[in-house]
Amino acid sequence: MHQKYIHRFSTFFDDIVGVTHPKEEIIKETVILQFDADRFPYVLNKPIHHSQKVLSEKEYIVSIEVCPNKELEALIFSYGPQVEVLSPEWFRTQLYKKIEENLKKYLTVQKGCIDDKELCSVVTESDHNYEC
């Protein structure tokens, strides 16, 4: 009986990024990611998961075989605009919705500044502070 638990523990993390298993019944899937030219060499040298395979060096596309979880989401978000989830579609949509929710939080702040011209001036890319 003890061996059974040792075996389960030794394979417990095989299908995930990080240590958290999703609470929902999420099955292992092929996640396809496309990176930009600057990030791709980094991902080749430091794979996201042991299952990582290069699908296209010209288009900077890799695949991993995992159960998508919050740690994978966090890792993908850490790459910012340097990565795009190509599939599975449900995971891509899930990340899109989270990005959209986050963007709404920041658009609200910016909209407040734009609507009330006396509160803030236009911020350029070289500015990092609001001029109120």
Secondary structure, 3 states (H helix, E strand, C coil): CHHHHHHHHHHCCCCCCCCCCCCCCCCCEEEEEEECCCCHHHHHHCCCCCCCEEEECCCCEEEEEECCCHHHHHHHHHCHHHEEEEECHHHHHHHHHHHHHHHHHHHHHHHHHHHCCCCCCCCCCCCCCCCC
